[in-house]
Amino acid sequence: MANRRNGTLYLGVTSDLAARTYQHRNGLIDGFTKDHDCKLLVWFEAYEDLQEARHRELRMKKWKRAWKIELIERDNPQCRDLFETLF
């Protein structure tokens, strides 16, 4: 999740991406995304195994910001909101 291109980034894991994105977009969850207005789904990866997804999240949280932006821009150069692509 992001608030704009090259803006604040939020990284998390969920078992229901569409529902969780909806919650973030509508400010239904107090915390980081609400405080920083992170409403755009700009990148995601899908995993069959939740533990594998959590492991990936923990590794990525240690990444430099530039690496995360590079990953986003590789797949989504205009930083479009991908929420509608989930349906």
Biopython code that builds the backbone (N, CA, C, O; Angstrom):
import numpy as np
from Bio.PDB.StructureBuilder import StructureBuilder

atoms = [
    (1, "MET", "N", (0.852, -1.166, 0.000)),
    (1, "MET", "CA", (0.000, 0.000, 0.000)),
    (1, "MET", "C", (0.898, 1.230, 0.000)),
    (1, "MET", "O", (1.992, 1.219, 0.565)),
    (2, "ALA", "N", (0.415, 2.297, -0.647)),
    (2, "ALA", "CA", (1.162, 3.547, -0.704)),
    (2, "ALA", "C", (0.179, 4.711, -0.672)),
    (2, "ALA", "O", (-1.012, 4.549, -0.935)),
    (3, "ASN", "N", (0.704, 5.882, -0.346)),
    (3, "ASN", "CA", (-0.171, 7.052, -0.360)),
    (3, "ASN", "C", (-0.063, 7.819, -1.679)),
    (3, "ASN", "O", (-0.947, 8.606, -2.017)),
    (4, "ARG", "N", (1.025, 7.587, -2.425)),
    (4, "ARG", "CA", (1.227, 8.201, -3.740)),
    (4, "ARG", "C", (2.495, 7.597, -4.324)),
    (4, "ARG", "O", (3.196, 6.841, -3.651)),
    (5, "ARG", "N", (2.787, 7.928, -5.567)),
    (5, "ARG", "CA", (4.009, 7.439, -6.198)),
    (5, "ARG", "C", (5.222, 7.957, -5.428)),
    (5, "ARG", "O", (5.317, 9.147, -5.128)),
    (6, "ASN", "N", (6.132, 7.063, -5.116)),
    (6, "ASN", "CA", (7.344, 7.367, -4.343)),
    (6, "ASN", "C", (7.034, 7.945, -2.968)),
    (6, "ASN", "O", (7.874, 8.624, -2.376)),
    (7, "GLY", "N", (5.846, 7.685, -2.460)),
    (7, "GLY", "CA", (5.452, 8.194, -1.146)),
    (7, "GLY", "C", (5.675, 7.163, -0.060)),
    (7, "GLY", "O", (6.558, 6.310, -0.154)),
    (8, "THR", "N", (4.870, 7.259, 0.955)),
    (8, "THR", "CA", (4.946, 6.347, 2.086)),
    (8, "THR", "C", (4.486, 4.960, 1.659)),
    (8, "THR", "O", (3.496, 4.819, 0.942)),
    (9, "LEU", "N", (5.210, 3.940, 2.103)),
    (9, "LEU", "CA", (4.895, 2.557, 1.762)),
    (9, "LEU", "C", (4.513, 1.767, 3.005)),
    (9, "LEU", "O", (5.047, 1.994, 4.091)),
    (10, "TYR", "N", (3.580, 0.835, 2.828)),
    (10, "TYR", "CA", (3.193, -0.094, 3.890)),
    (10, "TYR", "C", (3.261, -1.497, 3.316)),
    (10, "TYR", "O", (2.789, -1.748, 2.206)),
    (11, "LEU", "N", (3.845, -2.403, 4.070)),
    (11, "LEU", "CA", (3.991, -3.793, 3.651)),
    (11, "LEU", "C", (3.339, -4.679, 4.696)),
    (11, "LEU", "O", (3.611, -4.540, 5.889)),
    (12, "GLY", "N", (2.479, -5.589, 4.256)),
    (12, "GLY", "CA", (1.815, -6.482, 5.193)),
    (12, "GLY", "C", (1.390, -7.775, 4.526)),
    (12, "GLY", "O", (1.535, -7.945, 3.316)),
    (13, "VAL", "N", (0.864, -8.683, 5.334)),
    (13, "VAL", "CA", (0.396, -9.991, 4.870)),
    (13, "VAL", "C", (-1.065, -10.141, 5.261)),
    (13, "VAL", "O", (-1.476, -9.716, 6.340)),
    (14, "THR", "N", (-1.842, -10.749, 4.377)),
    (14, "THR", "CA", (-3.249, -11.021, 4.664)),
    (14, "THR", "C", (-3.686, -12.278, 3.931)),
    (14, "THR", "O", (-3.087, -12.663, 2.927)),
    (15, "SER", "N", (-4.723, -12.908, 4.435)),
    (15, "SER", "CA", (-5.280, -14.066, 3.740)),
    (15, "SER", "C", (-6.431, -13.654, 2.818)),
    (15, "SER", "O", (-6.955, -14.484, 2.076)),
    (16, "ASP", "N", (-6.827, -12.371, 2.860)),
    (16, "ASP", "CA", (-7.901, -11.866, 1.994)),
    (16, "ASP", "C", (-7.510, -10.468, 1.505)),
    (16, "ASP", "O", (-7.879, -9.463, 2.114)),
    (17, "LEU", "N", (-6.765, -10.418, 0.408)),
    (17, "LEU", "CA", (-6.215, -9.157, -0.087)),
    (17, "LEU", "C", (-7.298, -8.147, -0.448)),
    (17, "LEU", "O", (-7.166, -6.966, -0.128)),
    (18, "ALA", "N", (-8.352, -8.583, -1.098)),
    (18, "ALA", "CA", (-9.412, -7.651, -1.497)),
    (18, "ALA", "C", (-10.060, -7.004, -0.272)),
    (18, "ALA", "O", (-10.252, -5.788, -0.241)),
    (19, "ALA", "N", (-10.392, -7.802, 0.725)),
    (19, "ALA", "CA", (-11.033, -7.264, 1.926)),
    (19, "ALA", "C", (-10.098, -6.345, 2.691)),
    (19, "ALA", "O", (-10.508, -5.276, 3.145)),
    (20, "ARG", "N", (-8.857, -6.749, 2.835)),
    (20, "ARG", "CA", (-7.887, -5.944, 3.578)),
    (20, "ARG", "C", (-7.613, -4.621, 2.854)),
    (20, "ARG", "O", (-7.510, -3.575, 3.494)),
    (21, "THR", "N", (-7.494, -4.664, 1.538)),
    (21, "THR", "CA", (-7.282, -3.443, 0.770)),
    (21, "THR", "C", (-8.471, -2.506, 0.924)),
    (21, "THR", "O", (-8.298, -1.300, 1.095)),
    (22, "TYR", "N", (-9.680, -3.059, 0.865)),
    (22, "TYR", "CA", (-10.894, -2.261, 1.068)),
    (22, "TYR", "C", (-10.848, -1.563, 2.429)),
    (22, "TYR", "O", (-11.168, -0.379, 2.535)),
    (23, "GLN", "N", (-10.453, -2.293, 3.460)),
    (23, "GLN", "CA", (-10.366, -1.713, 4.804)),
    (23, "GLN", "C", (-9.372, -0.557, 4.847)),
    (23, "GLN", "O", (-9.657, 0.489, 5.429)),
    (24, "HIS", "N", (-8.213, -0.744, 4.237)),
    (24, "HIS", "CA", (-7.207, 0.325, 4.215)),
    (24, "HIS", "C", (-7.707, 1.521, 3.409)),
    (24, "HIS", "O", (-7.559, 2.662, 3.845)),
    (25, "ARG", "N", (-8.293, 1.275, 2.248)),
    (25, "ARG", "CA", (-8.768, 2.357, 1.372)),
    (25, "ARG", "C", (-9.822, 3.226, 2.049)),
    (25, "ARG", "O", (-9.918, 4.424, 1.784)),
    (26, "ASN", "N", (-10.599, 2.616, 2.912)),
    (26, "ASN", "CA", (-11.707, 3.320, 3.554)),
    (26, "ASN", "C", (-11.415, 3.732, 4.999)),
    (26, "ASN", "O", (-12.316, 4.156, 5.722)),
    (27, "GLY", "N", (-10.169, 3.605, 5.409)),
    (27, "GLY", "CA", (-9.767, 4.048, 6.740)),
    (27, "GLY", "C", (-10.419, 3.291, 7.870)),
    (27, "GLY", "O", (-10.630, 3.850, 8.946)),
    (28, "LEU", "N", (-10.746, 2.022, 7.650)),
    (28, "LEU", "CA", (-11.438, 1.229, 8.652)),
    (28, "LEU", "C", (-10.494, 0.609, 9.684)),
    (28, "LEU", "O", (-10.947, 0.047, 10.681)),
    (29, "ILE", "N", (-9.193, 0.709, 9.450)),
    (29, "ILE", "CA", (-8.201, 0.130, 10.347)),
    (29, "ILE", "C", (-7.335, 1.249, 10.907)),
    (29, "ILE", "O", (-6.659, 1.951, 10.154)),
    (30, "ASP", "N", (-7.353, 1.417, 12.222)),
    (30, "ASP", "CA", (-6.490, 2.412, 12.844)),
    (30, "ASP", "C", (-5.051, 1.931, 12.762)),
    (30, "ASP", "O", (-4.778, 0.733, 12.832)),
    (31, "GLY", "N", (-4.148, 2.868, 12.613)),
    (31, "GLY", "CA", (-2.734, 2.527, 12.584)),
    (31, "GLY", "C", (-2.000, 3.226, 11.465)),
    (31, "GLY", "O", (-2.403, 4.292, 11.000)),
    (32, "PHE", "N", (-0.909, 2.605, 11.041)),
    (32, "PHE", "CA", (0.019, 3.208, 10.100)),
    (32, "PHE", "C", (-0.646, 3.645, 8.798)),
    (32, "PHE", "O", (-0.478, 4.788, 8.373)),
    (33, "THR", "N", (-1.398, 2.750, 8.162)),
    (33, "THR", "CA", (-1.972, 3.091, 6.854)),
    (33, "THR", "C", (-2.973, 4.243, 6.960)),
    (33, "THR", "O", (-3.037, 5.095, 6.073)),
    (34, "LYS", "N", (-3.731, 4.270, 8.014)),
    (34, "LYS", "CA", (-4.691, 5.360, 8.211)),
    (34, "LYS", "C", (-3.953, 6.661, 8.522)),
    (34, "LYS", "O", (-4.288, 7.711, 7.973)),
    (35, "ASP", "N", (-2.962, 6.599, 9.390)),
    (35, "ASP", "CA", (-2.198, 7.792, 9.773)),
    (35, "ASP", "C", (-1.450, 8.402, 8.591)),
    (35, "ASP", "O", (-1.280, 9.619, 8.519)),
    (36, "HIS", "N", (-1.001, 7.550, 7.661)),
    (36, "HIS", "CA", (-0.189, 8.021, 6.534)),
    (36, "HIS", "C", (-0.952, 8.023, 5.208)),
    (36, "HIS", "O", (-0.362, 8.232, 4.148)),
    (37, "ASP", "N", (-2.268, 7.790, 5.274)),
    (37, "ASP", "CA", (-3.137, 7.861, 4.097)),
    (37, "ASP", "C", (-2.721, 6.884, 2.990)),
    (37, "ASP", "O", (-2.811, 7.208, 1.806)),
    (38, "CYS", "N", (-2.267, 5.691, 3.380)),
    (38, "CYS", "CA", (-1.861, 4.661, 2.409)),
    (38, "CYS", "C", (-3.112, 3.930, 1.930)),
    (38, "CYS", "O", (-3.602, 3.017, 2.595)),
    (39, "LYS", "N", (-3.618, 4.337, 0.777)),
    (39, "LYS", "CA", (-4.867, 3.793, 0.245)),
    (39, "LYS", "C", (-4.713, 3.119, -1.107)),
    (39, "LYS", "O", (-5.666, 2.523, -1.609)),
    (40, "LEU", "N", (-3.542, 3.200, -1.703)),
    (40, "LEU", "CA", (-3.325, 2.653, -3.041)),
    (40, "LEU", "C", (-2.631, 1.296, -2.969)),
    (40, "LEU", "O", (-1.562, 1.173, -2.372)),
    (41, "LEU", "N", (-3.228, 0.297, -3.565)),
    (41, "LEU", "CA", (-2.578, -1.004, -3.694)),
    (41, "LEU", "C", (-1.695, -0.919, -4.933)),
    (41, "LEU", "O", (-2.191, -0.967, -6.059)),
    (42, "VAL", "N", (-0.390, -0.794, -4.727)),
    (42, "VAL", "CA", (0.511, -0.575, -5.859)),
    (42, "VAL", "C", (1.325, -1.814, -6.227)),
    (42, "VAL", "O", (1.979, -1.840, -7.269)),
    (43, "TRP", "N", (1.287, -2.841, -5.374)),
    (43, "TRP", "CA", (2.058, -4.059, -5.657)),
    (43, "TRP", "C", (1.585, -5.150, -4.714)),
    (43, "TRP", "O", (1.205, -4.878, -3.575)),
    (44, "PHE", "N", (1.611, -6.400, -5.201)),
    (44, "PHE", "CA", (1.329, -7.534, -4.318)),
    (44, "PHE", "C", (1.908, -8.805, -4.918)),
    (44, "PHE", "O", (2.152, -8.893, -6.121)),
    (45, "GLU", "N", (2.120, -9.774, -4.060)),
    (45, "GLU", "CA", (2.510, -11.129, -4.452)),
    (45, "GLU", "C", (1.533, -12.079, -3.787)),
    (45, "GLU", "O", (1.112, -11.850, -2.653)),
    (46, "ALA", "N", (1.170, -13.139, -4.484)),
    (46, "ALA", "CA", (0.263, -14.139, -3.939)),
    (46, "ALA", "C", (1.043, -15.408, -3.586)),
    (46, "ALA", "O", (1.919, -15.845, -4.332)),
    (47, "TYR", "N", (0.709, -15.975, -2.454)),
    (47, "TYR", "CA", (1.340, -17.207, -1.978)),
    (47, "TYR", "C", (0.260, -18.198, -1.557)),
    (47, "TYR", "O", (-0.767, -17.809, -1.002)),
    (48, "GLU", "N", (0.494, -19.451, -1.819)),
    (48, "GLU", "CA", (-0.410, -20.508, -1.354)),
    (48, "GLU", "C", (-0.209, -20.755, 0.146)),
    (48, "GLU", "O", (-1.158, -21.072, 0.863)),
    (49, "ASP", "N", (1.020, -20.608, 0.606)),
    (49, "ASP", "CA", (1.387, -20.910, 1.984)),
    (49, "ASP", "C", (1.558, -19.614, 2.775)),
    (49, "ASP", "O", (2.423, -18.802, 2.448)),
    (50, "LEU", "N", (0.745, -19.415, 3.810)),
    (50, "LEU", "CA", (0.783, -18.196, 4.605)),
    (50, "LEU", "C", (2.132, -18.013, 5.303)),
    (50, "LEU", "O", (2.619, -16.889, 5.427)),
    (51, "GLN", "N", (2.726, -19.095, 5.751)),
    (51, "GLN", "CA", (4.037, -18.991, 6.413)),
    (51, "GLN", "C", (5.107, -18.502, 5.439)),
    (51, "GLN", "O", (5.982, -17.719, 5.808)),
    (52, "GLU", "N", (5.029, -18.964, 4.208)),
    (52, "GLU", "CA", (5.965, -18.501, 3.179)),
    (52, "GLU", "C", (5.774, -17.000, 2.935)),
    (52, "GLU", "O", (6.746, -16.261, 2.779)),
    (53, "ALA", "N", (4.528, -16.562, 2.904)),
    (53, "ALA", "CA", (4.222, -15.137, 2.712)),
    (53, "ALA", "C", (4.768, -14.312, 3.874)),
    (53, "ALA", "O", (5.335, -13.240, 3.661)),
    (54, "ARG", "N", (4.603, -14.797, 5.080)),
    (54, "ARG", "CA", (5.112, -14.073, 6.255)),
    (54, "ARG", "C", (6.629, -13.999, 6.241)),
    (54, "ARG", "O", (7.215, -12.984, 6.617)),
    (55, "HIS", "N", (7.260, -15.082, 5.804)),
    (55, "HIS", "CA", (8.715, -15.090, 5.713)),
    (55, "HIS", "C", (9.183, -14.050, 4.695)),
    (55, "HIS", "O", (10.139, -13.316, 4.947)),
    (56, "ARG", "N", (8.516, -13.989, 3.560)),
    (56, "ARG", "CA", (8.838, -12.998, 2.527)),
    (56, "ARG", "C", (8.655, -11.578, 3.066)),
    (56, "ARG", "O", (9.491, -10.706, 2.831)),
    (57, "GLU", "N", (7.554, -11.353, 3.789)),
    (57, "GLU", "CA", (7.295, -10.040, 4.377)),
    (57, "GLU", "C", (8.431, -9.630, 5.318)),
    (57, "GLU", "O", (8.922, -8.504, 5.238)),
    (58, "LEU", "N", (8.845, -10.518, 6.191)),
    (58, "LEU", "CA", (9.908, -10.200, 7.134)),
    (58, "LEU", "C", (11.212, -9.875, 6.426)),
    (58, "LEU", "O", (11.938, -8.970, 6.836)),
    (59, "ARG", "N", (11.509, -10.611, 5.366)),
    (59, "ARG", "CA", (12.728, -10.321, 4.594)),
    (59, "ARG", "C", (12.622, -8.948, 3.930)),
    (59, "ARG", "O", (13.565, -8.157, 3.968)),
    (60, "MET", "N", (11.456, -8.671, 3.316)),
    (60, "MET", "CA", (11.285, -7.408, 2.595)),
    (60, "MET", "C", (11.288, -6.200, 3.522)),
    (60, "MET", "O", (11.715, -5.119, 3.116)),
    (61, "LYS", "N", (10.826, -6.357, 4.743)),
    (61, "LYS", "CA", (10.825, -5.240, 5.686)),
    (61, "LYS", "C", (12.246, -4.810, 6.026)),
    (61, "LYS", "O", (12.453, -3.696, 6.508)),
    (62, "LYS", "N", (13.223, -5.671, 5.784)),
    (62, "LYS", "CA", (14.627, -5.330, 6.015)),
    (62, "LYS", "C", (15.263, -4.677, 4.786)),
    (62, "LYS", "O", (16.384, -4.172, 4.862)),
    (63, "TRP", "N", (14.562, -4.684, 3.671)),
    (63, "TRP", "CA", (15.086, -4.106, 2.427)),
    (63, "TRP", "C", (15.223, -2.599, 2.538)),
    (63, "TRP", "O", (14.547, -1.946, 3.333)),
    (64, "LYS", "N", (16.110, -2.073, 1.726)),
    (64, "LYS", "CA", (16.209, -0.627, 1.568)),
    (64, "LYS", "C", (14.963, -0.137, 0.820)),
    (64, "LYS", "O", (14.393, -0.853, -0.003)),
    (65, "ARG", "N", (14.567, 1.068, 1.119)),
    (65, "ARG", "CA", (13.397, 1.670, 0.468)),
    (65, "ARG", "C", (13.542, 1.659, -1.054)),
    (65, "ARG", "O", (12.581, 1.368, -1.765)),
    (66, "ALA", "N", (14.722, 1.969, -1.549)),
    (66, "ALA", "CA", (14.962, 2.014, -3.000)),
    (66, "ALA", "C", (14.677, 0.660, -3.647)),
    (66, "ALA", "O", (14.179, 0.610, -4.771)),
    (67, "TRP", "N", (14.981, -0.423, -2.962)),
    (67, "TRP", "CA", (14.727, -1.760, -3.515)),
    (67, "TRP", "C", (13.222, -2.002, -3.633)),
    (67, "TRP", "O", (12.756, -2.580, -4.615)),
    (68, "LYS", "N", (12.472, -1.559, -2.633)),
    (68, "LYS", "CA", (11.016, -1.736, -2.662)),
    (68, "LYS", "C", (10.408, -0.922, -3.807)),
    (68, "LYS", "O", (9.547, -1.417, -4.535)),
    (69, "ILE", "N", (10.852, 0.312, -3.963)),
    (69, "ILE", "CA", (10.341, 1.166, -5.045)),
    (69, "ILE", "C", (10.699, 0.564, -6.399)),
    (69, "ILE", "O", (9.881, 0.575, -7.318)),
    (70, "GLU", "N", (11.906, 0.042, -6.527)),
    (70, "GLU", "CA", (12.309, -0.599, -7.776)),
    (70, "GLU", "C", (11.409, -1.789, -8.102)),
    (70, "GLU", "O", (11.021, -1.975, -9.255)),
    (71, "LEU", "N", (11.078, -2.588, -7.098)),
    (71, "LEU", "CA", (10.187, -3.741, -7.297)),
    (71, "LEU", "C", (8.804, -3.274, -7.745)),
    (71, "LEU", "O", (8.227, -3.848, -8.669)),
    (72, "ILE", "N", (8.276, -2.257, -7.108)),
    (72, "ILE", "CA", (6.960, -1.719, -7.475)),
    (72, "ILE", "C", (6.990, -1.197, -8.912)),
    (72, "ILE", "O", (6.120, -1.532, -9.716)),
    (73, "GLU", "N", (7.981, -0.386, -9.226)),
    (73, "GLU", "CA", (8.034, 0.249, -10.544)),
    (73, "GLU", "C", (8.332, -0.734, -11.666)),
    (73, "GLU", "O", (7.996, -0.466, -12.819)),
    (74, "ARG", "N", (8.949, -1.852, -11.358)),
    (74, "ARG", "CA", (9.193, -2.873, -12.379)),
    (74, "ARG", "C", (7.860, -3.440, -12.893)),
    (74, "ARG", "O", (7.680, -3.644, -14.093)),
    (75, "ASP", "N", (6.941, -3.688, -11.965)),
    (75, "ASP", "CA", (5.647, -4.268, -12.331)),
    (75, "ASP", "C", (4.552, -3.233, -12.547)),
    (75, "ASP", "O", (3.562, -3.513, -13.224)),
    (76, "ASN", "N", (4.715, -2.052, -11.984)),
    (76, "ASN", "CA", (3.674, -1.030, -12.009)),
    (76, "ASN", "C", (4.322, 0.355, -12.145)),
    (76, "ASN", "O", (4.285, 1.149, -11.204)),
    (77, "PRO", "N", (4.917, 0.648, -13.315)),
    (77, "PRO", "CA", (5.697, 1.889, -13.473)),
    (77, "PRO", "C", (4.916, 3.177, -13.224)),
    (77, "PRO", "O", (5.504, 4.173, -12.802)),
    (78, "GLN", "N", (3.619, 3.184, -13.473)),
    (78, "GLN", "CA", (2.820, 4.385, -13.224)),
    (78, "GLN", "C", (2.273, 4.423, -11.793)),
    (78, "GLN", "O", (1.593, 5.375, -11.411)),
    (79, "CYS", "N", (2.565, 3.404, -11.021)),
    (79, "CYS", "CA", (2.094, 3.318, -9.631)),
    (79, "CYS", "C", (0.567, 3.412, -9.567)),
    (79, "CYS", "O", (0.008, 4.082, -8.698)),
    (80, "ARG", "N", (-0.094, 2.729, -10.504)),
    (80, "ARG", "CA", (-1.567, 2.723, -10.525)),
    (80, "ARG", "C", (-2.110, 1.933, -9.344)),
    (80, "ARG", "O", (-1.436, 1.053, -8.807)),
    (81, "ASP", "N", (-3.307, 2.250, -8.954)),
    (81, "ASP", "CA", (-3.992, 1.503, -7.909)),
    (81, "ASP", "C", (-4.475, 0.180, -8.501)),
    (81, "ASP", "O", (-5.265, 0.181, -9.445)),
    (82, "LEU", "N", (-4.019, -0.930, -7.967)),
    (82, "LEU", "CA", (-4.336, -2.252, -8.494)),
    (82, "LEU", "C", (-5.567, -2.884, -7.862)),
    (82, "LEU", "O", (-5.887, -4.035, -8.158)),
    (83, "PHE", "N", (-6.254, -2.163, -7.009)),
    (83, "PHE", "CA", (-7.406, -2.716, -6.297)),
    (83, "PHE", "C", (-8.432, -3.336, -7.256)),
    (83, "PHE", "O", (-8.894, -4.455, -7.032)),
    (84, "GLU", "N", (-8.783, -2.612, -8.313)),
    (84, "GLU", "CA", (-9.801, -3.104, -9.261)),
    (84, "GLU", "C", (-9.361, -4.374, -10.002)),
    (84, "GLU", "O", (-10.206, -5.127, -10.486)),
    (85, "THR", "N", (-8.063, -4.614, -10.095)),
    (85, "THR", "CA", (-7.575, -5.811, -10.790)),
    (85, "THR", "C", (-7.816, -7.076, -9.979)),
    (85, "THR", "O", (-7.655, -8.181, -10.496)),
    (86, "LEU", "N", (-8.201, -6.928, -8.716)),
    (86, "LEU", "CA", (-8.427, -8.095, -7.858)),
    (86, "LEU", "C", (-9.743, -8.793, -8.173)),
    (86, "LEU", "O", (-9.968, -9.920, -7.732)),
    (87, "PHE", "N", (-10.628, -8.125, -8.945)),
    (87, "PHE", "CA", (-11.971, -8.668, -9.162)),
    (87, "PHE", "C", (-12.166, -9.130, -10.580)),
    (87, "PHE", "O", (-13.243, -9.614, -10.929)),
]
sb = StructureBuilder()
sb.init_structure("model")
sb.init_model(0)
sb.init_chain("A")
sb.init_seg("    ")
for serial, (resi, resn, name, xyz) in enumerate(atoms, 1):
    if name == "N":
        sb.init_residue(resn, " ", resi, " ")
    sb.init_atom(name, np.array(xyz, "f"), 0.0, 1.0, " ", f" {name:<3s}", serial, name[0])
structure = sb.get_structure()
